[in-house]
Amino acid sequence: MLERLELRPSRRWGQSFLADPFVADAEAALAVDGRTGPIVEIGGGLGVLTEALLRRGARPLTVVEHDTRLAGHLRATFGDEVRVVEADALTYRFPVGATVVGNLPFSTATPMLLALWAARVPRIVVMVQREVAERIAATPGSKKYGRLSIVAALYGTPELFQSVPSRSFRPVPEVEGRLLVFRAREGDLPVPSVPRFEELVRGLFSSRRKQLGNLLPRIAGSHPAAERWASGARWPPTWSTARPEDLPPEAYFALARVAPSDPVRG
């Protein structure tokens, strides 16, 4: 289809299009399952997922497509069945209560997800690079658990679904994909300041091989301050010999609550 449309995928946007209709149907089924609001697809591409969404009854359906060529293709293919918006999904204002679905460019998936989480989109169904999906859903103590896992837990709950081989995409990428469903946290976030929380987590994971007994005093400014922070956050008594990946997200939420206004130093 790329040849027929005379389209050359953009390397700058990390374009690699889903070509497997069975994968598209599985993703569409996840998107419509239990949804109560409108559905917005990010990056309609060649329309494989768009077609699957329509077949699954996803109406009204809006598709946000950044590429002018692909936006024209989607309008010509689906006509009035789909509202195509030519825009950058990073700056698009999603309707309240929307389910957002899409095959995110592997090279830009993380900033897109961070933007969707910050916008408190209630339900997100996406295809991302398998390694990214597994980092998001990783649990404490695992090698893949880190900053992205903890930030994801701040905003909601991820759930992993099927892995997708690279042969399902055109052009064929060097990595595999994986389907991920993310449900936003209801109510207020468990930290008083997201920037402070992110700063703390970034500082502690800057040297993940080091023990927290070496890392936290550098951030708190002194060993006594670090002890006060850890005590106030109710970290376990053995916290100083633990490494950043040993503590659950809730421990970092608690730390952000007891140190909301102190300067964070690297």
C-alpha positions as CSV (number, residue, x, y, z in Angstrom):
1,M,0.0,0.0,0.0
2,L,2.9,2.4,0.7
3,E,4.1,2.0,-2.9
4,R,0.6,2.5,-4.3
5,L,0.1,5.7,-2.3
6,E,3.7,6.8,-3.2
7,L,4.4,7.3,0.5
8,R,7.8,7.1,2.1
9,P,7.7,6.7,5.9
10,S,9.2,9.6,7.8
11,R,12.3,8.7,9.8
12,R,11.9,12.0,11.8
13,W,8.6,10.8,13.0
14,G,9.6,7.2,13.4
15,Q,6.9,6.0,11.1
16,S,6.4,2.2,10.9
17,F,2.8,1.2,10.0
18,L,0.8,-1.7,11.4
19,A,-0.1,-4.0,8.5
20,D,-1.6,-7.0,10.3
21,P,-5.4,-6.8,10.4
22,F,-5.6,-9.5,13.2
23,V,-3.4,-7.4,15.5
24,A,-5.5,-4.3,14.6
25,D,-8.7,-6.2,15.5
26,A,-7.3,-7.2,18.9
27,E,-6.3,-3.6,19.6
28,A,-9.7,-2.4,18.5
29,A,-11.4,-4.9,20.8
30,L,-9.5,-3.6,23.8
31,A,-10.4,0.0,22.9
32,V,-14.1,-0.6,22.7
33,D,-14.3,-2.9,25.7
34,G,-16.3,-1.1,28.4
35,R,-15.7,2.4,26.9
36,T,-18.3,5.0,27.8
37,G,-17.0,8.1,25.9
38,P,-15.7,9.0,22.5
39,I,-12.8,7.3,20.9
40,V,-9.8,9.2,19.5
41,E,-7.2,7.4,17.5
42,I,-3.6,8.8,17.4
43,G,-1.9,8.5,14.1
44,G,-4.3,6.8,11.7
45,G,-1.5,5.9,9.3
46,L,-2.7,3.6,6.5
47,G,-6.1,3.1,8.2
48,V,-5.7,-0.5,9.3
49,L,-6.6,0.2,12.9
50,T,-9.2,2.8,11.9
51,E,-11.0,0.1,9.8
52,A,-10.9,-2.3,12.7
53,L,-12.3,0.3,15.1
54,L,-15.2,1.1,12.8
55,R,-15.9,-2.6,12.3
56,R,-16.0,-2.9,16.1
57,G,-18.6,-0.1,16.3
58,A,-16.2,2.7,17.5
59,R,-18.4,5.7,16.7
60,P,-18.0,8.6,16.8
61,L,-14.4,8.2,15.9
62,T,-11.8,11.0,15.6
63,V,-8.4,10.3,14.1
64,V,-5.5,12.7,14.9
65,E,-3.0,12.5,12.1
66,H,0.1,14.7,11.8
67,D,1.1,13.7,8.3
68,T,-0.7,15.7,5.6
69,R,-0.4,12.9,3.1
70,L,-1.9,10.3,5.4
71,A,-4.6,12.6,6.6
72,G,-5.7,12.9,3.0
73,H,-5.6,9.2,2.5
74,L,-7.8,8.6,5.6
75,R,-10.4,11.2,4.4
76,A,-10.5,9.6,1.0
77,T,-10.8,6.1,2.4
78,F,-13.4,6.6,5.2
79,G,-15.3,9.7,4.2
80,D,-17.9,10.9,6.7
81,E,-17.4,7.8,8.9
82,V,-14.4,9.3,10.5
83,R,-13.5,12.9,11.6
84,V,-9.8,13.4,10.6
85,V,-8.0,16.1,12.4
86,E,-4.6,17.1,11.0
87,A,-2.6,18.0,14.2
88,D,0.2,17.0,16.5
89,A,-1.1,14.6,19.1
90,L,1.3,16.1,21.6
91,T,-0.6,19.4,21.6
92,Y,-4.1,18.2,20.7
93,R,-6.7,18.7,23.4
94,F,-8.5,15.4,23.9
95,P,-12.2,15.4,24.8
96,V,-13.1,14.8,28.3
97,G,-13.7,11.1,29.0
98,A,-12.2,9.9,25.8
99,T,-10.5,6.6,25.2
100,V,-7.3,7.2,23.3
101,V,-6.0,4.4,21.0
102,G,-3.2,4.2,18.6
103,N,0.0,2.7,17.3
104,L,2.6,5.1,18.7
105,P,5.8,5.7,16.7
106,F,8.4,3.7,18.6
107,S,10.8,6.6,18.7
108,T,8.4,9.1,20.3
109,A,6.1,6.8,22.3
110,T,7.4,7.8,25.8
111,P,6.8,11.6,25.5
112,M,3.4,10.9,24.0
113,L,2.4,8.7,26.9
114,L,3.8,11.2,29.4
115,A,1.6,13.9,27.9
116,L,-1.5,11.6,27.9
117,W,-0.9,10.7,31.6
118,A,-0.5,14.3,32.6
119,A,-3.7,15.2,30.7
120,R,-5.4,12.5,32.9
121,V,-6.9,10.7,29.9
122,P,-9.0,8.0,31.6
123,R,-8.2,5.1,29.3
124,I,-5.4,4.5,26.8
125,V,-4.9,1.6,24.5
126,V,-1.7,1.7,22.6
127,M,0.9,-0.3,20.7
128,V,4.4,0.7,21.7
129,Q,7.9,-0.8,21.5
130,R,7.9,-4.0,23.6
131,E,10.8,-2.9,25.8
132,V,8.9,0.4,26.6
133,A,5.7,-1.4,27.5
134,E,7.5,-3.8,29.8
135,R,9.4,-0.9,31.5
136,I,6.1,0.8,32.2
137,A,4.6,-2.3,33.8
138,A,7.7,-3.5,35.6
139,T,7.6,-4.4,39.3
140,P,10.1,-3.5,42.0
141,G,13.2,-5.5,42.1
142,S,13.2,-6.3,38.4
143,K,15.9,-5.0,36.0
144,K,13.3,-3.1,33.9
145,Y,11.8,-1.3,36.9
146,G,12.8,2.4,37.0
147,R,11.7,6.0,36.6
148,L,9.2,5.2,33.9
149,S,7.5,2.5,36.0
150,I,7.2,4.8,39.0
151,V,5.8,7.7,37.0
152,A,3.3,5.4,35.3
153,A,2.2,4.2,38.7
154,L,1.7,7.8,39.8
155,Y,-0.9,8.3,37.1
156,G,-2.6,5.0,36.9
157,T,-2.4,1.3,36.3
158,P,-0.8,-0.4,33.2
159,E,-1.7,-3.8,31.9
160,L,0.2,-5.7,29.3
161,F,-1.3,-7.6,26.4
162,Q,0.1,-9.5,23.5
163,S,3.5,-9.0,21.9
164,V,3.5,-8.1,18.2
165,P,6.4,-9.3,16.0
166,S,8.2,-6.9,13.8
167,R,6.9,-8.6,10.7
168,S,3.5,-7.1,11.5
169,F,4.7,-3.6,10.5
170,R,5.7,-1.9,7.3
171,P,8.5,-1.1,6.9
172,V,9.7,-3.8,9.2
173,P,11.4,-2.3,12.3
174,E,14.3,-3.8,14.3
175,V,12.2,-4.1,17.4
176,E,8.9,-5.8,18.4
177,G,5.7,-4.1,19.7
178,R,3.4,-4.8,22.5
179,L,-0.2,-3.8,23.3
180,L,-0.7,-1.9,26.5
181,V,-3.8,-0.7,28.3
182,F,-3.5,2.1,30.8
183,R,-6.3,3.1,33.2
184,A,-5.9,6.5,34.9
185,R,-6.0,6.9,38.6
186,E,-9.2,8.3,39.9
187,G,-9.2,11.3,42.2
188,D,-6.2,13.4,43.2
189,L,-2.6,12.3,42.6
190,P,-0.8,11.0,45.7
191,V,1.9,13.7,45.6
192,P,1.6,17.4,46.3
193,S,3.9,18.4,43.4
194,V,4.5,16.4,40.3
195,P,7.7,18.3,39.3
196,R,9.1,17.8,42.8
197,F,8.2,14.1,42.7
198,E,9.8,13.7,39.2
199,E,12.9,15.6,40.4
200,L,13.3,13.3,43.4
201,V,12.9,10.1,41.4
202,R,15.3,11.3,38.7
203,G,17.9,12.1,41.3
204,L,17.6,8.8,43.0
205,F,17.7,6.8,39.8
206,S,20.7,8.7,38.4
207,S,23.0,6.1,39.9
208,R,20.8,3.0,40.3
209,R,23.7,0.8,41.2
210,K,24.4,2.8,44.3
211,Q,22.6,2.3,47.6
212,L,20.0,4.7,48.8
213,G,22.2,5.5,51.9
214,N,24.6,7.2,49.5
215,L,22.0,8.7,47.1
216,L,19.4,10.2,49.4
217,P,21.8,12.4,51.5
218,R,23.1,14.0,48.3
219,I,19.5,15.0,47.5
220,A,18.4,15.9,51.0
221,G,21.6,17.9,51.6
222,S,22.9,15.9,54.6
223,H,22.7,12.5,56.3
224,P,20.5,13.8,59.1
225,A,18.0,15.3,56.6
226,A,18.0,12.0,54.7
227,E,17.2,10.1,57.8
228,R,14.3,12.5,58.6
229,W,12.9,12.2,55.1
230,A,13.1,8.4,55.1
231,S,11.5,8.2,58.6
232,G,8.8,10.6,57.6
233,A,8.1,8.6,54.4
234,R,8.0,5.4,56.6
235,W,10.7,3.7,54.5
236,P,11.8,0.3,55.9
237,P,14.6,0.4,58.5
238,T,17.0,-1.2,56.0
239,W,16.4,1.5,53.4
240,S,20.0,2.8,53.4
241,T,21.3,-0.5,52.1
242,A,18.6,-0.9,49.4
243,R,18.9,0.3,45.8
244,P,16.4,2.5,44.1
245,E,14.8,-0.4,42.2
246,D,14.0,-2.2,45.5
247,L,11.4,0.3,46.7
248,P,7.8,0.3,45.4
249,P,6.2,3.4,43.8
250,E,4.3,4.2,47.0
251,A,7.6,4.7,48.8
252,Y,8.5,7.5,46.3
253,F,5.0,9.0,46.6
254,A,5.5,9.2,50.4
255,L,9.0,10.7,50.0
256,A,7.5,13.5,47.8
257,R,4.9,14.2,50.5
258,V,7.5,14.7,53.3
259,A,10.0,16.7,51.2
260,P,7.8,18.9,49.0
261,S,9.6,22.2,49.4
262,D,13.3,21.3,50.0
263,P,15.8,22.1,47.3
264,V,16.8,18.9,45.4
265,R,20.5,18.8,44.7
266,G,22.2,16.4,42.4
